[in-house]
């Protein structure tokens, strides 16, 4: 999960602040959309989704692979991703 932002040391540069959402008293950052999924055989959580964070556009942290366990509040985004990309990896029940 992302950590809170830190101040930028570059002159006249602004760093975007992600939108913070509180769910079950834990801070979470909003996901703009899911763009890919993959299986990672070296991790415990093998199914990963490549997401784009809201308010991180055009930064090095814009894209990130996260596990399905971190997407508990983004079930609509996961469903929409698999509607658009039915052949991509998906969680099994």
N, C-alpha and C positions, 0 to 999 in steps of 0.2 A: 504494500500500500504506500502511497506517496506520503512524504513528510511535509509539514508546513513549509512555506516558502521562506527564503532568506533574502536579505537585501542584496541588491545588485551593486557591484563595486565599479562597474563601468560608467564613465561620465555620460550623462544625459541619456541613459538607457533605462527603460522601464521594464520590469518583469511582471508578466500577467499573474494575477492572483486567482487561483482556482476557486470555483464556487463550492462552498462548503455546505453539506447537507448533514443534518443530525438524524440518525436512525437508531433507535434503541439506545440512545444516549452515547453513541459512538460517532465521531466525525467521519464523514465519507465525502469523497469528491465525485462530482457528476461526470458521467461518461456521455460523450457526444454520440458515438456509434461504435459498433463492432465491425471490423473490416476483414478479419481472417481468423482461422482456428488451426491448431496444430497439435500433434501428439509429441510430447517430450518424454523420452524413455529414461532419462536420468533423474527425474523428479518424482516425488510421491504423487503429486497431483498431475497426472499425465496430460489431461486435456487443458490446453491453454487457449485463450482468446486474445487476439490482438485488438486493442481498443484505442480509441482517440479520446483523450480527456477534453472536456469542455474548458475553454479559457486557456488552453496550453498550445493553441495553434501557432505554428512556425517557431517552436522551441524544440530543444533536443529531447524534452520529456513529453512531446506530443503523443507519440505512440509507445505502447507498452503491452507486453504479453502478461496476462494475469490468469490465475487459476479459476476454475468454475466455482470454487468455494468463496471467492471474492465477488462473485456476481449475484449474490442472493437477492439483491434489490433491483437487479436489472433483467429480470426474466422476460420482460417485453422486448428488450433489445436483443436478447439471445434468440427468442422466437422469431423476430423479424429477420435476423441474420440468416437463420436456417430456411426461412421462406424464400429469401433472395438467393441464397447459395445452398441449395439442398444437398449437393454432393460433398460439402465440407464436413469435417469431423464433427461429431456431436456426442453429448453425454449419453451413456446407456443407462437404462433403469435396472 
